[in-house]
Structures are given as structure tokens and as C-alpha cells.
Amino acid sequence: MESSNRRRSQRIYVVGEETGLIFTEISDIISGDEAYTIVEYPEFDVFVSDIDNLTAACVVMEASASQLADLAAARLSSGASPPLSLILLGETIDVATVIEAMKVNSIQFLERPFDAMHLLAALAEGFHTIDRQLQATTSDRENVDQLASLTPRERNVFEGLIDGLSNKEIAKRLSISHRTVEVYRANLAVKLHSKKPTDWVRLKLSLPPGTSVRIVEDPVLEPPAGSKR
């Protein structure tokens, strides 16, 4: 949903000491196009401190390597930081600045004075990149939600199956009956929308590194195989 909303109102953050001049240059080019919204941040530090309140946008700025390092650190520590596509202004960009910019997100370079063709091309590419990132984020969230719907026992069976174990081997590992493994496996097929363990492997591998998944309690605990009820 965020991606479609962004298409209707494509936000541009203009950041830095020359905000007023850059704002005027951009406004003259996109004047009358209601698809764009320009927001000014004359002070770079204020922009960085406001990271949690930003929305997905193209960021037009002149910035040093140290400033970009601060922005990258702020994005890393923020739990709500959206995709940002940087458009760096300047005649020359040093290697250190490029390296720090890449830590923030996608980057493009635009020399001043820029014309309409080059600015609009940079914005189009920037918003296209943001769309891809938002779609990937939505997909990641859906995958996390699918795994989060599994109970501990279902997750154990899931892990056993993607490890290549048979139903009997999983039953032995978990001290449950072979029939119970089949029931859990049927539950997995419904919750993960596939009966194929190969699809489940891809699902797990698609999660971003460090992703945590909550645990849903099993409604009934399975007694060890052979125990008396």
C-alpha cells in the first residue's frame, strides 16, 4: 500500500545549506506537477534527527562523507527509517563520499546547473528503486507473518523437513508419533500455502538476516511416543 500511495505523491527532500536555491531550481522544473511534493530541510542535522518521521522519498543534497556516515548510522539505529534514494549534487564526488552514500541506500549524481531532462530522469530512477525496495519489504513482512503463524511443534517439524529429514526421522527426533508428524505437515501446507519443502526452504532463506519470529503456543502438547495418556 505504501508503494501505491507514494506513486500518487512522490516526495522529494531537499537538504542542506543551499536548500532555498535548490528548491527553486527543482520547483521551476516540476512546477504544476501535483505528483511531486517538496520538503525543505535547511539544516542537515535536523534532517538526520527527524529520520523516524520521514517517508519513502528521493533526497536531493550536497553532503560530505562524514554527514552521510551520520545519516547511515541514524538509519541503522532507527526502527522506522523508510527507503531513501539519494541524488547527490556536485561537480565532483570523492570516493569516501560515494562509499558512505552507498551505506545509506541507492545513489545517483547530478551536476549543477541541472536541466529538466537530467533531474526528471534522476527522480524517475530514484522512485523506481524505492518501489522495488517497498515491494521487497512487503514480501519480507508476509514471509515473517507466515512463519510467525507456526506453533513451536509445527516449527520443529518445519525445520526437520527443510533439513531433509523424513517423517519417521522427525518423529524420532521430537519423540512424537509418525501420524502426528503427518498432521503437523498438513498444517504447514495450509499455513505456508505450499506442500513442497523446497518452497519452505526458499521462504526461510528469503528472510532478512537477524529477523526474529514470534512463537505461537501449541494448543495441545504432544506426549512422548509410547507414554501413557
C-alpha positions in Angstrom: 0.0 0.0 0.0 2.8 2.4 0.8 4.2 1.9 -2.7 0.9 2.9 -4.4 0.5 5.9 -2.1 4.0 7.0 -2.9 3.2 6.9 -6.6 0.4 9.4 -6.0 2.6 11.8 -4.1 6.3 11.4 -4.8 8.1 13.2 -2.0 11.4 15.0 -2.5 13.5 16.0 0.5 15.9 18.9 -0.3 18.6 19.0 2.3 21.5 21.3 3.1 22.6 24.9 3.4 21.6 25.8 -0.2 18.1 24.4 0.3 16.4 27.6 -0.9 18.3 27.8 -4.2 18.0 24.1 -4.9 14.3 24.2 -4.0 13.8 27.0 -6.6 15.7 25.1 -9.3 13.6 21.9 -8.7 10.3 23.8 -8.4 10.9 25.6 -11.7 11.2 22.3 -13.4 8.4 20.3 -11.8 6.0 23.3 -11.4 2.4 22.3 -11.9 3.1 18.6 -11.5 1.0 17.6 -8.4 2.6 14.2 -8.2 5.6 15.7 -6.5 5.8 17.1 -3.0 9.0 19.0 -2.0 10.0 19.3 1.7 12.9 21.5 2.7 15.5 20.7 5.4 17.9 23.7 5.5 19.9 22.0 8.3 21.4 18.6 7.7 21.4 17.7 11.4 17.7 18.4 11.7 17.1 16.0 8.7 19.1 13.3 10.4 17.4 13.7 13.8 14.0 13.5 12.1 14.7 10.1 10.5 11.9 8.4 12.3 9.3 10.8 10.8 10.5 10.6 7.2 8.6 8.8 4.4 10.0 7.0 1.4 11.5 9.7 -0.8 14.2 11.0 -3.1 16.8 13.1 -1.2 18.5 15.9 -3.1 21.5 17.2 -1.3 25.1 18.3 -1.3 26.7 16.3 1.5 30.2 15.3 2.8 31.3 11.8 3.6 31.0 12.5 7.4 27.5 13.8 7.0 26.5 10.7 5.0 28.1 8.5 7.7 25.9 10.2 10.3 22.8 9.6 8.1 23.7 5.9 7.6 24.2 5.4 11.3 20.8 7.1 12.1 19.0 4.9 9.6 20.7 1.8 11.1 19.6 2.7 14.6 16.1 3.7 13.6 13.3 1.1 13.6 11.1 3.2 11.2 13.5 4.5 8.7 12.0 4.3 5.2 13.7 3.7 1.8 15.6 6.8 0.7 17.1 7.3 -2.8 20.0 9.8 -2.7 20.6 12.3 -5.5 23.9 13.9 -4.7 24.7 17.3 -6.2 28.2 18.5 -7.2 30.7 18.7 -9.9 33.0 16.0 -8.4 32.2 13.4 -5.8 35.2 11.8 -3.9 35.5 8.1 -3.2 34.9 8.4 0.5 31.5 10.2 -0.1 30.5 7.5 -2.6 31.2 4.8 -0.1 29.2 6.4 2.7 26.3 7.2 0.3 26.1 3.5 -0.6 25.6 2.7 3.0 22.5 4.9 3.1 20.7 3.5 0.1 20.7 3.9 -3.7 22.6 6.8 -5.1 22.7 9.0 -8.2 24.8 12.0 -9.1 23.6 15.3 -10.6 25.8 18.1 -11.7 24.7 21.7 -11.3 23.3 23.5 -13.0 21.0 20.7 -13.9 18.3 20.7 -16.6 14.8 19.3 -16.7 15.8 16.1 -18.6 18.5 15.1 -16.1 16.6 16.0 -13.0 13.4 14.1 -14.1 15.4 11.1 -15.1 17.1 11.0 -11.7 13.8 11.3 -9.9 12.2 8.6 -12.0 15.1 6.2 -11.4 15.0 7.1 -7.7 11.3 6.4 -7.2 11.5 3.3 -9.3 14.2 2.0 -6.9 12.1 2.9 -3.9 9.2 1.0 -5.3 11.3 -2.1 -5.6 12.5 -1.8 -2.1 9.0 -1.3 -0.7 7.7 -4.3 -2.6 10.6 -6.4 -1.2 9.8 -5.1 2.3 6.2 -6.1 1.9 7.2 -9.6 0.7 9.6 -10.0 3.7 6.8 -9.0 6.1 4.4 -11.5 4.6 7.1 -14.3 4.9 7.7 -13.4 8.5 4.0 -13.4 9.2 3.7 -16.9 7.7 6.4 -18.3 9.9 5.0 -16.4 12.9 1.8 -18.3 12.4 3.5 -21.6 13.2 3.3 -23.2 16.7 6.6 -24.5 18.3 5.8 -28.1 17.2 5.0 -27.0 13.7 8.2 -25.0 13.6 10.1 -28.1 14.8 8.6 -30.2 12.0 9.2 -27.4 9.5 12.9 -27.2 10.5 13.2 -31.0 10.2 11.7 -31.1 6.8 13.9 -28.4 5.4 16.9 -30.2 6.9 15.9 -33.2 4.7 14.6 -35.5 7.4 11.8 -38.0 6.7 8.6 -38.1 8.7 9.9 -41.0 10.7 13.2 -39.3 11.5 11.3 -36.2 12.7 9.0 -38.3 14.8 12.0 -39.9 16.5 13.8 -36.5 17.0 10.7 -35.0 18.6 9.5 -38.1 20.4 6.1 -38.0 18.8 4.2 -40.4 16.6 4.7 -40.7 12.9 0.9 -39.9 12.4 1.3 -36.7 14.4 4.2 -35.5 12.2 1.8 -36.0 9.2 -0.8 -33.8 10.9 1.7 -31.1 11.5 2.9 -31.4 8.0 -0.6 -30.9 6.7 -0.9 -27.8 8.9 2.3 -26.5 7.4 1.0 -26.9 3.9 -2.1 -24.8 4.8 -0.2 -22.0 6.7 2.7 -21.7 4.2 0.4 -22.1 1.1 2.5 -24.9 -0.3 3.1 -28.7 0.2 6.7 -28.6 -1.1 9.5 -28.4 1.4 11.6 -26.8 -1.4 9.2 -23.8 -1.2 9.6 -23.7 2.5 13.4 -23.6 2.2 13.1 -20.6 -0.1 10.7 -19.0 2.4 13.3 -19.3 5.2 16.2 -18.1 3.0 14.2 -15.1 1.9 14.1 -13.6 5.4 16.5 -10.7 6.1 19.4 -11.6 8.3 18.6 -11.2 12.0 14.8 -11.4 11.5 13.1 -12.6 14.7 9.8 -14.5 14.5 7.5 -14.7 17.4 6.3 -18.1 18.7 2.7 -19.2 18.8 1.9 -21.6 21.6 0.7 -25.1 20.7 -2.9 -25.6 21.7 -2.2 -29.2 22.9 1.2 -30.6 23.9 2.1 -33.9 22.3 3.2 -36.6 24.9 6.3 -38.5 24.1 5.8 -41.6 21.9 4.9 -44.7 23.9 3.9 -42.7 27.1 0.5 -43.4 28.8 -2.2 -40.8 28.4 
